């Protein structure tokens, strides 16, 4: 088993006890909540007559159901209004800090790092699989279900069902033009598979990761769960510390200096032992795009889609289903495939750096298809507007929205209709994921999605450089 990694160190520091059944009881430093998974947990608290153990360590936001075109209350969708009101009543009753529209609102996995809640060496949890995003800060971050949300509310701990192995993924080489962390993530899914990380935590390292900014690292860790990993992280470094300096809830002044010493101590040791190590050279990587119904089914922009005969057994059946659902043919090129809708946003690619990338493509151009650009937080929206990015998007004919999960999950009015095909910067291309049971989703980077918006088809964004 792995030894002396950040995973081992942080987990040991947060272990309260071992339960009779052998499970590890882990203390939680930050508990984040959103509207989609919390209601039953609050009901369980009431039923058992319990309070939230540490309300000061729990933070909440409504992001999944909120409409991005109009925040006016009540929402036109009565179910969304009921869910939101119930959520707001719950957090108020139990004394939990709530980031409402106009008060730091946004997508949970974007606003909480922005606020400085997520720190190296911390255990952070949320009832959402993409909680792995927070690992970019050298935290151990886990997503889980409503039952465990209740346990954390009641005890500030959770029982770890299974000890994880640690896989170090070294990303080296030199990224080519038009290639970004989203492309790396999709390439990694293709190489390791959507189940390849089952039972693992992923540690990302290598020259490419070391040169990445924090927002790119967040994208990489966000997608770790799509490869089956329970968690993904990057060892903290000067970029981590620089990002956290001055954040609202981060340590200040001399406390920050002391914190850095601790943060340095939780990094994986130079002689750390790993259960597995993967070496990936990204030098020849081109912009990636998914052709199928999971993130593993991805190719580089000029490659042809795989032939069915390359697969056997269940894998072959899944590929056959993917081709039927997506309306594509084996052996064809993905380049030039027409699309109907473009979505730029989500907890994967809704940060200011993502919007800057999209604006570089869209500036002075016009979109040919419906294009939604949804900032991940009020802070991102405000910064984009200061920089004039909103004007670039609006002049191009795109829709500039308010923060929210939007078309990534389609628990709100932003949905595909019928057989519409989308170019999306979100994290999942599952059947029906974007709201229509017959809608088709192609995952790609913001750069690639912006180029698709101009052309109305999947193209190589490097043609615009």
Secondary structure, DSSP 8 states (H G I E B T S, - for coil): --BSSHHHHHHHHTEEEE-TTS-EEEE-SEEEEETTS-HHHHHHHHHTT---TTGGGEEEE--SS--SS---SS-SSHHHHHHHHHHHHHHHHTT-EE--TTTT-B-HHHHHHHHT---TT-EEEESSGGGGGGGGGT-EEEE--HHHHHHHHHHSEEEESS--EEEEEEEES---TT--HHHHHHHHHHHH-TTTTTTEEEEEESHHHHHS-HHHHHHHHHHHGGGT-SEEEE---HHHHHHHTT-TTS--HHHHHHHHHHHHHTS--TT-B-SEEEEEE-TT---EEE-SSSTTSEEETTSB---GGG--HHHHHHHHHHHHHHT--TTSBSTT-B-SEEEE-HHHH-SHHHHHHHHHHHTT---SSEEEEE-SBHHHHHHHHHTTHHHHHHHTT-EEE-SS-GGGT-SSS----TT-EEEE-SS---TTTTS-TT-EEEE--HHHHHHHHHHTB---GGGG-
